[in-house]
Amino acid sequence: MSDVNNAELIQWKTNAWQNPDMVAWYSGRMVENSSTNHLKNTVEIGIIRSYVTGHDVIDIGTGTGRAALPLVRDGYAVTGVDSSQAMLDETRRLADGMPITLKKADIQKLSFKDAAFDCAVSLNVLVHFPNWREALLEWGRVIRPNGRIIFDIHSKDHVMSAYGDRTEQWPDALNKSNDPNDFGSYMARLSADEIIDFANEQGFVVKALVPYGAFLGGGNINWLLYSYLDRKNSWRRVLSWFAVDSDLNALGEFIENDIIAHLTPKATGRLFVVLEKRKGISENEVLRAKLFKLDKLIQNRLVSELMLFLPYEKEYYQNKFLGLLKPLRSKRFFLLFMDSIFSRFGECDFLALLGSSVSKELLSWRQCRTLDEQCVSIVEKVCTEKDLPIVCGVEMTASLPYPLMGELLTKFYKKFTGMRA
């Protein structure tokens, strides 16, 4: 990207949220109960809370205070900065009297002294900008020694794992988000190696790389499963259930926090980066080696060995799945998600993580669906290849599929009693 295009993109992104009407829309969008919106917020705020440190926190690009206000409630002394006064005004309104300092500032030129804060947090900001190095150096300037920078970014490793670097083979949606001339769609992506190399050069330790967003939909696409999930209306309908189903949200939080968060940046399209302001090249290289080993285990579908890197024993996961997969909606969601993994990567010992009773039920559902697909294929072939007559004004092609399905299931596959509700 040229310096000219870079500057134009940065300016466009900076100015995008100056309009009070746009800010009001955005504020409502952040709290509306639709699809996986609440799950995404819960996961993101939960990760920030897990890694925030010290007492004095700066929230850079605070927006409407989505990260700042929960930290204020937790007792931190929070300063929120944003380039948009309209955003700051909305944050002040939402704070409803809570103690928070708000200042208008450029995220690359913070008007604070060196080492003014213990921790810098930035949520859904750096994903929009190509000048990540300059931004992180400025954020690091205002952080005290051993303090932290916590931010989210899109994962370049994930995209490379899904499609490689031949952009002509990428889906249109991915190419749009990778085009620096498409200001509205552009999203910044970093690889683990880029982050670790930057940390080594600039005197940071990469405390954590936390992948998330395996199935959040919207602008949080899982490119590994894109053709199986995100492109389909049926998947979007399933994701809409999260807005009304607390059991489904509990399942989603468990998968994200207890499994996905402990994988590598190749696993999902989004990740949180936690940098600590101290030198530690050897620690960074240990992390690089760990990520390499984990990627190999995932690539070879060695779930039993991968379990060693998860935070709990296998029995914990089996018991959690046993409880969380009782509701019908939860089963349906998880079956689709599991199917997409098997379709993309082939069969693996992932089922061992679920326990025998859960695995048996889900496998029986898959077998039933496969049988349905076989029958539908046969019916469609019969109805399209034969020249069927019109009887009493009714085209027989339209009335044949349903009874023919029943005959196939009952007499040929012997999987149906013929009794209908």
Disulfide bonds with the S-S distance in Angstrom:
none
